Amino acid sequence: MAQFTQKQGQYLAYIHLYRRLHRQGPAESDIARDFGVSPPTVHQMIVKLEELDLITREPGVARSKMTDRCIPTSVTA
């Protein structure tokens, strides 16, 4: 399993919980609002999580099928 930072783990946990509660992936605007960060910050994190193969998504699709590929269990500093 890929290593990820504590902040990346927080995003992964959020995506996982959001999908369980709403049965769809969160919009980047939802994440920005709930984390209190800017939309570009969220987008950068989503791209990084996808590069690490921790999530998958469909580019260009609103409320894409953003799915977590792992349940956060290990965090690096």
PyMOL Python script that loads the backbone (N, CA, C, O; Angstrom):
from pymol import cmd

cmd.read_pdbstr("""\
ATOM      1  N   MET A   1       0.844  -1.177   0.000  1.00  0.00           N
ATOM      2  CA  MET A   1       0.000   0.000   0.000  1.00  0.00           C
ATOM      3  C   MET A   1       0.892   1.244   0.000  1.00  0.00           C
ATOM      4  O   MET A   1       1.944   1.262   0.639  1.00  0.00           O
ATOM      5  N   ALA A   2       0.469   2.262  -0.709  1.00  0.00           N
ATOM      6  CA  ALA A   2       1.222   3.504  -0.795  1.00  0.00           C
ATOM      7  C   ALA A   2       1.239   4.210   0.554  1.00  0.00           C
ATOM      8  O   ALA A   2       0.274   4.149   1.316  1.00  0.00           O
ATOM      9  N   GLN A   3       2.337   4.872   0.831  1.00  0.00           N
ATOM     10  CA  GLN A   3       2.442   5.697   2.032  1.00  0.00           C
ATOM     11  C   GLN A   3       1.804   7.038   1.734  1.00  0.00           C
ATOM     12  O   GLN A   3       1.856   7.524   0.604  1.00  0.00           O
ATOM     13  N   PHE A   4       1.204   7.631   2.749  1.00  0.00           N
ATOM     14  CA  PHE A   4       0.608   8.949   2.576  1.00  0.00           C
ATOM     15  C   PHE A   4       0.779   9.753   3.850  1.00  0.00           C
ATOM     16  O   PHE A   4       0.966   9.202   4.935  1.00  0.00           O
ATOM     17  N   THR A   5       0.710  11.064   3.697  1.00  0.00           N
ATOM     18  CA  THR A   5       0.892  11.961   4.828  1.00  0.00           C
ATOM     19  C   THR A   5      -0.378  12.016   5.675  1.00  0.00           C
ATOM     20  O   THR A   5      -1.430  11.510   5.282  1.00  0.00           O
ATOM     21  N   GLN A   6      -0.255  12.631   6.826  1.00  0.00           N
ATOM     22  CA  GLN A   6      -1.417  12.779   7.705  1.00  0.00           C
ATOM     23  C   GLN A   6      -2.520  13.571   7.003  1.00  0.00           C
ATOM     24  O   GLN A   6      -3.690  13.195   7.080  1.00  0.00           O
ATOM     25  N   LYS A   7      -2.168  14.651   6.326  1.00  0.00           N
ATOM     26  CA  LYS A   7      -3.165  15.475   5.626  1.00  0.00           C
ATOM     27  C   LYS A   7      -3.830  14.673   4.508  1.00  0.00           C
ATOM     28  O   LYS A   7      -5.046  14.751   4.332  1.00  0.00           O
ATOM     29  N   GLN A   8      -3.047  13.903   3.753  1.00  0.00           N
ATOM     30  CA  GLN A   8      -3.619  13.060   2.709  1.00  0.00           C
ATOM     31  C   GLN A   8      -4.572  12.039   3.325  1.00  0.00           C
ATOM     32  O   GLN A   8      -5.626  11.748   2.761  1.00  0.00           O
ATOM     33  N   GLY A   9      -4.201  11.499   4.477  1.00  0.00           N
ATOM     34  CA  GLY A   9      -5.061  10.564   5.186  1.00  0.00           C
ATOM     35  C   GLY A   9      -6.376  11.193   5.598  1.00  0.00           C
ATOM     36  O   GLY A   9      -7.416  10.535   5.570  1.00  0.00           O
ATOM     37  N   GLN A  10      -6.342  12.463   5.982  1.00  0.00           N
ATOM     38  CA  GLN A  10      -7.574  13.172   6.348  1.00  0.00           C
ATOM     39  C   GLN A  10      -8.494  13.295   5.139  1.00  0.00           C
ATOM     40  O   GLN A  10      -9.704  13.101   5.254  1.00  0.00           O
ATOM     41  N   TYR A  11      -7.928  13.614   3.991  1.00  0.00           N
ATOM     42  CA  TYR A  11      -8.734  13.701   2.769  1.00  0.00           C
ATOM     43  C   TYR A  11      -9.299  12.334   2.401  1.00  0.00           C
ATOM     44  O   TYR A  11     -10.466  12.228   2.024  1.00  0.00           O
ATOM     45  N   LEU A  12      -8.484  11.290   2.507  1.00  0.00           N
ATOM     46  CA  LEU A  12      -8.957   9.945   2.194  1.00  0.00           C
ATOM     47  C   LEU A  12     -10.089   9.527   3.129  1.00  0.00           C
ATOM     48  O   LEU A  12     -11.083   8.952   2.687  1.00  0.00           O
ATOM     49  N   ALA A  13      -9.939   9.815   4.404  1.00  0.00           N
ATOM     50  CA  ALA A  13     -10.987   9.466   5.373  1.00  0.00           C
ATOM     51  C   ALA A  13     -12.267  10.233   5.064  1.00  0.00           C
ATOM     52  O   ALA A  13     -13.361   9.675   5.147  1.00  0.00           O
ATOM     53  N   TYR A  14     -12.135  11.507   4.708  1.00  0.00           N
ATOM     54  CA  TYR A  14     -13.296  12.331   4.353  1.00  0.00           C
ATOM     55  C   TYR A  14     -14.013  11.738   3.140  1.00  0.00           C
ATOM     56  O   TYR A  14     -15.234  11.586   3.149  1.00  0.00           O
ATOM     57  N   ILE A  15     -13.250  11.404   2.096  1.00  0.00           N
ATOM     58  CA  ILE A  15     -13.843  10.845   0.876  1.00  0.00           C
ATOM     59  C   ILE A  15     -14.554   9.535   1.194  1.00  0.00           C
ATOM     60  O   ILE A  15     -15.667   9.293   0.729  1.00  0.00           O
ATOM     61  N   HIS A  16     -13.905   8.702   1.983  1.00  0.00           N
ATOM     62  CA  HIS A  16     -14.489   7.414   2.348  1.00  0.00           C
ATOM     63  C   HIS A  16     -15.808   7.604   3.103  1.00  0.00           C
ATOM     64  O   HIS A  16     -16.811   6.974   2.767  1.00  0.00           O
ATOM     65  N   LEU A  17     -15.809   8.461   4.113  1.00  0.00           N
ATOM     66  CA  LEU A  17     -17.021   8.695   4.908  1.00  0.00           C
ATOM     67  C   LEU A  17     -18.114   9.355   4.072  1.00  0.00           C
ATOM     68  O   LEU A  17     -19.285   8.990   4.175  1.00  0.00           O
ATOM     69  N   TYR A  18     -17.733  10.326   3.246  1.00  0.00           N
ATOM     70  CA  TYR A  18     -18.703  11.017   2.396  1.00  0.00           C
ATOM     71  C   TYR A  18     -19.412  10.021   1.479  1.00  0.00           C
ATOM     72  O   TYR A  18     -20.631  10.062   1.316  1.00  0.00           O
ATOM     73  N   ARG A  19     -18.616   9.121   0.882  1.00  0.00           N
ATOM     74  CA  ARG A  19     -19.214   8.113  -0.015  1.00  0.00           C
ATOM     75  C   ARG A  19     -20.159   7.190   0.744  1.00  0.00           C
ATOM     76  O   ARG A  19     -21.206   6.817   0.215  1.00  0.00           O
ATOM     77  N   ARG A  20     -19.818   6.823   1.948  1.00  0.00           N
ATOM     78  CA  ARG A  20     -20.698   5.949   2.736  1.00  0.00           C
ATOM     79  C   ARG A  20     -21.997   6.656   3.103  1.00  0.00           C
ATOM     80  O   ARG A  20     -23.063   6.040   3.104  1.00  0.00           O
ATOM     81  N   LEU A  21     -21.911   7.943   3.413  1.00  0.00           N
ATOM     82  CA  LEU A  21     -23.105   8.693   3.816  1.00  0.00           C
ATOM     83  C   LEU A  21     -23.991   9.098   2.644  1.00  0.00           C
ATOM     84  O   LEU A  21     -25.217   9.073   2.753  1.00  0.00           O
ATOM     85  N   HIS A  22     -23.372   9.471   1.520  1.00  0.00           N
ATOM     86  CA  HIS A  22     -24.114  10.052   0.400  1.00  0.00           C
ATOM     87  C   HIS A  22     -24.184   9.158  -0.839  1.00  0.00           C
ATOM     88  O   HIS A  22     -24.863   9.494  -1.808  1.00  0.00           O
ATOM     89  N   ARG A  23     -23.495   8.041  -0.810  1.00  0.00           N
ATOM     90  CA  ARG A  23     -23.475   7.090  -1.930  1.00  0.00           C
ATOM     91  C   ARG A  23     -22.992   7.701  -3.243  1.00  0.00           C
ATOM     92  O   ARG A  23     -23.386   7.271  -4.327  1.00  0.00           O
ATOM     93  N   GLN A  24     -22.151   8.690  -3.127  1.00  0.00           N
ATOM     94  CA  GLN A  24     -21.473   9.292  -4.271  1.00  0.00           C
ATOM     95  C   GLN A  24     -20.249  10.025  -3.739  1.00  0.00           C
ATOM     96  O   GLN A  24     -20.182  10.380  -2.563  1.00  0.00           O
ATOM     97  N   GLY A  25     -19.302  10.239  -4.607  1.00  0.00           N
ATOM     98  CA  GLY A  25     -18.101  10.961  -4.199  1.00  0.00           C
ATOM     99  C   GLY A  25     -18.402  12.425  -3.946  1.00  0.00           C
ATOM    100  O   GLY A  25     -19.363  12.963  -4.496  1.00  0.00           O
ATOM    101  N   PRO A  26     -17.596  13.079  -3.123  1.00  0.00           N
ATOM    102  CA  PRO A  26     -17.802  14.500  -2.854  1.00  0.00           C
ATOM    103  C   PRO A  26     -17.349  15.362  -4.027  1.00  0.00           C
ATOM    104  O   PRO A  26     -16.435  14.999  -4.768  1.00  0.00           O
ATOM    105  N   ALA A  27     -17.999  16.496  -4.177  1.00  0.00           N
ATOM    106  CA  ALA A  27     -17.521  17.498  -5.124  1.00  0.00           C
ATOM    107  C   ALA A  27     -16.321  18.189  -4.479  1.00  0.00           C
ATOM    108  O   ALA A  27     -16.225  18.268  -3.254  1.00  0.00           O
ATOM    109  N   GLU A  28     -15.426  18.678  -5.299  1.00  0.00           N
ATOM    110  CA  GLU A  28     -14.275  19.388  -4.744  1.00  0.00           C
ATOM    111  C   GLU A  28     -14.725  20.580  -3.920  1.00  0.00           C
ATOM    112  O   GLU A  28     -14.059  20.941  -2.950  1.00  0.00           O
ATOM    113  N   SER A  29     -15.847  21.203  -4.285  1.00  0.00           N
ATOM    114  CA  SER A  29     -16.356  22.342  -3.515  1.00  0.00           C
ATOM    115  C   SER A  29     -16.807  21.916  -2.113  1.00  0.00           C
ATOM    116  O   SER A  29     -16.674  22.685  -1.161  1.00  0.00           O
ATOM    117  N   ASP A  30     -17.343  20.688  -1.984  1.00  0.00           N
ATOM    118  CA  ASP A  30     -17.709  20.167  -0.664  1.00  0.00           C
ATOM    119  C   ASP A  30     -16.471  20.032   0.215  1.00  0.00           C
ATOM    120  O   ASP A  30     -16.473  20.424   1.382  1.00  0.00           O
ATOM    121  N   ILE A  31     -15.430  19.478  -0.360  1.00  0.00           N
ATOM    122  CA  ILE A  31     -14.191  19.282   0.390  1.00  0.00           C
ATOM    123  C   ILE A  31     -13.607  20.629   0.804  1.00  0.00           C
ATOM    124  O   ILE A  31     -13.194  20.807   1.950  1.00  0.00           O
ATOM    125  N   ALA A  32     -13.574  21.580  -0.137  1.00  0.00           N
ATOM    126  CA  ALA A  32     -13.034  22.915   0.166  1.00  0.00           C
ATOM    127  C   ALA A  32     -13.799  23.559   1.312  1.00  0.00           C
ATOM    128  O   ALA A  32     -13.196  24.125   2.223  1.00  0.00           O
ATOM    129  N   ARG A  33     -15.114  23.476   1.270  1.00  0.00           N
ATOM    130  CA  ARG A  33     -15.944  24.071   2.326  1.00  0.00           C
ATOM    131  C   ARG A  33     -15.668  23.402   3.672  1.00  0.00           C
ATOM    132  O   ARG A  33     -15.462  24.085   4.675  1.00  0.00           O
ATOM    133  N   ASP A  34     -15.665  22.091   3.695  1.00  0.00           N
ATOM    134  CA  ASP A  34     -15.533  21.370   4.954  1.00  0.00           C
ATOM    135  C   ASP A  34     -14.119  21.425   5.542  1.00  0.00           C
ATOM    136  O   ASP A  34     -13.954  21.340   6.759  1.00  0.00           O
ATOM    137  N   PHE A  35     -13.109  21.567   4.697  1.00  0.00           N
ATOM    138  CA  PHE A  35     -11.740  21.686   5.189  1.00  0.00           C
ATOM    139  C   PHE A  35     -11.313  23.139   5.377  1.00  0.00           C
ATOM    140  O   PHE A  35     -10.265  23.411   5.963  1.00  0.00           O
ATOM    141  N   GLY A  36     -12.128  24.073   4.878  1.00  0.00           N
ATOM    142  CA  GLY A  36     -11.793  25.489   5.022  1.00  0.00           C
ATOM    143  C   GLY A  36     -10.579  25.892   4.203  1.00  0.00           C
ATOM    144  O   GLY A  36      -9.763  26.705   4.635  1.00  0.00           O
ATOM    145  N   VAL A  37     -10.471  25.309   3.012  1.00  0.00           N
ATOM    146  CA  VAL A  37      -9.356  25.620   2.116  1.00  0.00           C
ATOM    147  C   VAL A  37      -9.909  26.072   0.768  1.00  0.00           C
ATOM    148  O   VAL A  37     -11.110  25.977   0.515  1.00  0.00           O
ATOM    149  N   SER A  38      -9.028  26.558  -0.086  1.00  0.00           N
ATOM    150  CA  SER A  38      -9.454  27.038  -1.403  1.00  0.00           C
ATOM    151  C   SER A  38      -9.665  25.869  -2.363  1.00  0.00           C
ATOM    152  O   SER A  38      -9.074  24.803  -2.194  1.00  0.00           O
ATOM    153  N   PRO A  39     -10.519  26.080  -3.378  1.00  0.00           N
ATOM    154  CA  PRO A  39     -10.720  25.033  -4.384  1.00  0.00           C
ATOM    155  C   PRO A  39      -9.424  24.578  -5.072  1.00  0.00           C
ATOM    156  O   PRO A  39      -9.264  23.382  -5.316  1.00  0.00           O
ATOM    157  N   PRO A  40      -8.487  25.498  -5.395  1.00  0.00           N
ATOM    158  CA  PRO A  40      -7.239  25.017  -6.003  1.00  0.00           C
ATOM    159  C   PRO A  40      -6.436  24.098  -5.067  1.00  0.00           C
ATOM    160  O   PRO A  40      -5.769  23.173  -5.531  1.00  0.00           O
ATOM    161  N   THR A  41      -6.500  24.351  -3.766  1.00  0.00           N
ATOM    162  CA  THR A  41      -5.809  23.494  -2.803  1.00  0.00           C
ATOM    163  C   THR A  41      -6.394  22.091  -2.833  1.00  0.00           C
ATOM    164  O   THR A  41      -5.659  21.104  -2.820  1.00  0.00           O
ATOM    165  N   VAL A  42      -7.714  22.006  -2.872  1.00  0.00           N
ATOM    166  CA  VAL A  42      -8.379  20.702  -2.931  1.00  0.00           C
ATOM    167  C   VAL A  42      -8.024  19.995  -4.228  1.00  0.00           C
ATOM    168  O   VAL A  42      -7.698  18.808  -4.220  1.00  0.00           O
ATOM    169  N   HIS A  43      -8.085  20.705  -5.327  1.00  0.00           N
ATOM    170  CA  HIS A  43      -7.785  20.093  -6.622  1.00  0.00           C
ATOM    171  C   HIS A  43      -6.368  19.520  -6.635  1.00  0.00           C
ATOM    172  O   HIS A  43      -6.141  18.411  -7.117  1.00  0.00           O
ATOM    173  N   GLN A  44      -5.426  20.286  -6.102  1.00  0.00           N
ATOM    174  CA  GLN A  44      -4.043  19.825  -6.053  1.00  0.00           C
ATOM    175  C   GLN A  44      -3.937  18.533  -5.229  1.00  0.00           C
ATOM    176  O   GLN A  44      -3.214  17.613  -5.613  1.00  0.00           O
ATOM    177  N   MET A  45      -4.645  18.462  -4.113  1.00  0.00           N
ATOM    178  CA  MET A  45      -4.607  17.263  -3.277  1.00  0.00           C
ATOM    179  C   MET A  45      -5.252  16.083  -4.006  1.00  0.00           C
ATOM    180  O   MET A  45      -4.727  14.971  -3.961  1.00  0.00           O
ATOM    181  N   ILE A  46      -6.374  16.311  -4.670  1.00  0.00           N
ATOM    182  CA  ILE A  46      -7.059  15.234  -5.396  1.00  0.00           C
ATOM    183  C   ILE A  46      -6.153  14.675  -6.496  1.00  0.00           C
ATOM    184  O   ILE A  46      -6.059  13.461  -6.682  1.00  0.00           O
ATOM    185  N   VAL A  47      -5.500  15.564  -7.207  1.00  0.00           N
ATOM    186  CA  VAL A  47      -4.568  15.122  -8.258  1.00  0.00           C
ATOM    187  C   VAL A  47      -3.450  14.283  -7.650  1.00  0.00           C
ATOM    188  O   VAL A  47      -3.082  13.248  -8.205  1.00  0.00           O
ATOM    189  N   LYS A  48      -2.906  14.719  -6.513  1.00  0.00           N
ATOM    190  CA  LYS A  48      -1.831  13.979  -5.857  1.00  0.00           C
ATOM    191  C   LYS A  48      -2.310  12.604  -5.392  1.00  0.00           C
ATOM    192  O   LYS A  48      -1.603  11.612  -5.571  1.00  0.00           O
ATOM    193  N   LEU A  49      -3.508  12.534  -4.793  1.00  0.00           N
ATOM    194  CA  LEU A  49      -4.046  11.254  -4.335  1.00  0.00           C
ATOM    195  C   LEU A  49      -4.255  10.302  -5.506  1.00  0.00           C
ATOM    196  O   LEU A  49      -4.049   9.094  -5.386  1.00  0.00           O
ATOM    197  N   GLU A  50      -4.667  10.860  -6.634  1.00  0.00           N
ATOM    198  CA  GLU A  50      -4.853  10.034  -7.830  1.00  0.00           C
ATOM    199  C   GLU A  50      -3.499   9.545  -8.359  1.00  0.00           C
ATOM    200  O   GLU A  50      -3.376   8.392  -8.773  1.00  0.00           O
ATOM    201  N   GLU A  51      -2.484  10.419  -8.348  1.00  0.00           N
ATOM    202  CA  GLU A  51      -1.141  10.026  -8.785  1.00  0.00           C
ATOM    203  C   GLU A  51      -0.593   8.889  -7.923  1.00  0.00           C
ATOM    204  O   GLU A  51       0.106   8.005  -8.417  1.00  0.00           O
ATOM    205  N   LEU A  52      -0.920   8.923  -6.628  1.00  0.00           N
ATOM    206  CA  LEU A  52      -0.468   7.882  -5.706  1.00  0.00           C
ATOM    207  C   LEU A  52      -1.330   6.622  -5.803  1.00  0.00           C
ATOM    208  O   LEU A  52      -1.091   5.644  -5.095  1.00  0.00           O
ATOM    209  N   ASP A  53      -2.325   6.653  -6.678  1.00  0.00           N
ATOM    210  CA  ASP A  53      -3.245   5.537  -6.887  1.00  0.00           C
ATOM    211  C   ASP A  53      -4.046   5.207  -5.619  1.00  0.00           C
ATOM    212  O   ASP A  53      -4.379   4.052  -5.357  1.00  0.00           O
ATOM    213  N   LEU A  54      -4.344   6.257  -4.842  1.00  0.00           N
ATOM    214  CA  LEU A  54      -5.143   6.096  -3.632  1.00  0.00           C
ATOM    215  C   LEU A  54      -6.623   6.347  -3.892  1.00  0.00           C
ATOM    216  O   LEU A  54      -7.479   5.883  -3.139  1.00  0.00           O
ATOM    217  N   ILE A  55      -6.919   7.080  -4.959  1.00  0.00           N
ATOM    218  CA  ILE A  55      -8.302   7.294  -5.384  1.00  0.00           C
ATOM    219  C   ILE A  55      -8.370   7.174  -6.895  1.00  0.00           C
ATOM    220  O   ILE A  55      -7.355   7.252  -7.587  1.00  0.00           O
ATOM    221  N   THR A  56      -9.578   6.985  -7.395  1.00  0.00           N
ATOM    222  CA  THR A  56      -9.820   7.046  -8.835  1.00  0.00           C
ATOM    223  C   THR A  56     -10.956   8.023  -9.053  1.00  0.00           C
ATOM    224  O   THR A  56     -11.792   8.223  -8.172  1.00  0.00           O
ATOM    225  N   ARG A  57     -10.985   8.626 -10.215  1.00  0.00           N
ATOM    226  CA  ARG A  57     -12.066   9.545 -10.558  1.00  0.00           C
ATOM    227  C   ARG A  57     -12.189   9.637 -12.066  1.00  0.00           C
ATOM    228  O   ARG A  57     -11.303   9.208 -12.805  1.00  0.00           O
ATOM    229  N   GLU A  58     -13.300  10.201 -12.510  1.00  0.00           N
ATOM    230  CA  GLU A  58     -13.536  10.405 -13.932  1.00  0.00           C
ATOM    231  C   GLU A  58     -13.395  11.887 -14.221  1.00  0.00           C
ATOM    232  O   GLU A  58     -14.295  12.664 -13.900  1.00  0.00           O
ATOM    233  N   PRO A  59     -12.287  12.297 -14.818  1.00  0.00           N
ATOM    234  CA  PRO A  59     -12.095  13.714 -15.133  1.00  0.00           C
ATOM    235  C   PRO A  59     -13.214  14.247 -16.022  1.00  0.00           C
ATOM    236  O   PRO A  59     -13.662  13.569 -16.946  1.00  0.00           O
ATOM    237  N   GLY A  60     -13.656  15.455 -15.736  1.00  0.00           N
ATOM    238  CA  GLY A  60     -14.676  16.102 -16.538  1.00  0.00           C
ATOM    239  C   GLY A  60     -16.097  15.721 -16.179  1.00  0.00           C
ATOM    240  O   GLY A  60     -17.040  16.214 -16.797  1.00  0.00           O
ATOM    241  N   VAL A  61     -16.272  14.858 -15.199  1.00  0.00           N
ATOM    242  CA  VAL A  61     -17.602  14.427 -14.791  1.00  0.00           C
ATOM    243  C   VAL A  61     -17.927  15.065 -13.444  1.00  0.00           C
ATOM    244  O   VAL A  61     -17.223  14.841 -12.460  1.00  0.00           O
ATOM    245  N   ALA A  62     -18.991  15.858 -13.404  1.00  0.00           N
ATOM    246  CA  ALA A  62     -19.390  16.494 -12.153  1.00  0.00           C
ATOM    247  C   ALA A  62     -19.716  15.436 -11.110  1.00  0.00           C
ATOM    248  O   ALA A  62     -20.344  14.424 -11.421  1.00  0.00           O
ATOM    249  N   ARG A  63     -19.296  15.666  -9.889  1.00  0.00           N
ATOM    250  CA  ARG A  63     -19.471  14.689  -8.798  1.00  0.00           C
ATOM    251  C   ARG A  63     -19.050  13.313  -9.276  1.00  0.00           C
ATOM    252  O   ARG A  63     -19.759  12.317  -9.137  1.00  0.00           O
ATOM    253  N   SER A  64     -17.877  13.316  -9.836  1.00  0.00           N
ATOM    254  CA  SER A  64     -17.349  12.095 -10.443  1.00  0.00           C
ATOM    255  C   SER A  64     -17.355  10.941  -9.464  1.00  0.00           C
ATOM    256  O   SER A  64     -17.531  11.117  -8.259  1.00  0.00           O
ATOM    257  N   LYS A  65     -17.163   9.796  -9.997  1.00  0.00           N
ATOM    258  CA  LYS A  65     -17.115   8.596  -9.162  1.00  0.00           C
ATOM    259  C   LYS A  65     -15.772   8.543  -8.449  1.00  0.00           C
ATOM    260  O   LYS A  65     -14.971   7.633  -8.666  1.00  0.00           O
ATOM    261  N   MET A  66     -15.538   9.538  -7.591  1.00  0.00           N
ATOM    262  CA  MET A  66     -14.311   9.585  -6.819  1.00  0.00           C
ATOM    263  C   MET A  66     -14.408   8.497  -5.759  1.00  0.00           C
ATOM    264  O   MET A  66     -15.254   8.559  -4.866  1.00  0.00           O
ATOM    265  N   THR A  67     -13.555   7.522  -5.863  1.00  0.00           N
ATOM    266  CA  THR A  67     -13.612   6.421  -4.912  1.00  0.00           C
ATOM    267  C   THR A  67     -12.258   6.237  -4.265  1.00  0.00           C
ATOM    268  O   THR A  67     -11.217   6.375  -4.908  1.00  0.00           O
ATOM    269  N   ASP A  68     -12.291   5.928  -2.998  1.00  0.00           N
ATOM    270  CA  ASP A  68     -11.051   5.646  -2.301  1.00  0.00           C
ATOM    271  C   ASP A  68     -10.657   4.211  -2.598  1.00  0.00           C
ATOM    272  O   ASP A  68     -11.495   3.310  -2.590  1.00  0.00           O
ATOM    273  N   ARG A  69      -9.393   4.011  -2.858  1.00  0.00           N
ATOM    274  CA  ARG A  69      -8.898   2.687  -3.208  1.00  0.00           C
ATOM    275  C   ARG A  69      -8.337   1.967  -1.993  1.00  0.00           C
ATOM    276  O   ARG A  69      -7.922   0.811  -2.077  1.00  0.00           O
ATOM    277  N   CYS A  70      -8.329   2.658  -0.874  1.00  0.00           N
ATOM    278  CA  CYS A  70      -7.842   2.034   0.353  1.00  0.00           C
ATOM    279  C   CYS A  70      -8.525   2.696   1.527  1.00  0.00           C
ATOM    280  O   CYS A  70      -9.023   3.817   1.421  1.00  0.00           O
ATOM    281  N   ILE A  71      -8.546   2.013   2.623  1.00  0.00           N
ATOM    282  CA  ILE A  71      -9.025   2.628   3.860  1.00  0.00           C
ATOM    283  C   ILE A  71      -7.781   3.044   4.622  1.00  0.00           C
ATOM    284  O   ILE A  71      -6.911   2.212   4.880  1.00  0.00           O
ATOM    285  N   PRO A  72      -7.678   4.322   4.990  1.00  0.00           N
ATOM    286  CA  PRO A  72      -6.461   4.798   5.650  1.00  0.00           C
ATOM    287  C   PRO A  72      -6.126   3.965   6.881  1.00  0.00           C
ATOM    288  O   PRO A  72      -6.925   3.853   7.810  1.00  0.00           O
ATOM    289  N   THR A  73      -4.938   3.386   6.870  1.00  0.00           N
ATOM    290  CA  THR A  73      -4.500   2.612   8.022  1.00  0.00           C
ATOM    291  C   THR A  73      -3.093   3.003   8.471  1.00  0.00           C
ATOM    292  O   THR A  73      -2.735   2.802   9.632  1.00  0.00           O
ATOM    293  N   SER A  74      -2.297   3.559   7.559  1.00  0.00           N
ATOM    294  CA  SER A  74      -0.955   3.978   7.958  1.00  0.00           C
ATOM    295  C   SER A  74      -0.701   5.388   7.474  1.00  0.00           C
ATOM    296  O   SER A  74      -1.103   5.772   6.376  1.00  0.00           O
ATOM    297  N   VAL A  75      -0.036   6.139   8.304  1.00  0.00           N
ATOM    298  CA  VAL A  75       0.234   7.543   8.006  1.00  0.00           C
ATOM    299  C   VAL A  75       1.703   7.805   8.230  1.00  0.00           C
ATOM    300  O   VAL A  75       2.295   7.298   9.183  1.00  0.00           O
ATOM    301  N   THR A  76       2.304   8.613   7.336  1.00  0.00           N
ATOM    302  CA  THR A  76       3.686   9.033   7.531  1.00  0.00           C
ATOM    303  C   THR A  76       3.677  10.498   7.910  1.00  0.00           C
ATOM    304  O   THR A  76       2.724  11.214   7.603  1.00  0.00           O
ATOM    305  N   ALA A  77       4.712  10.944   8.564  1.00  0.00           N
ATOM    306  CA  ALA A  77       4.778  12.332   9.042  1.00  0.00           C
ATOM    307  C   ALA A  77       4.996  13.309   7.948  1.00  0.00           C
ATOM    308  O   ALA A  77       5.073  14.511   8.199  1.00  0.00           O
TER     309      ALA A  77
END
""", "prot")
cmd.dss("prot")
cmd.show_as("cartoon", "prot")
cmd.util.cbc("prot")
cmd.orient("prot")
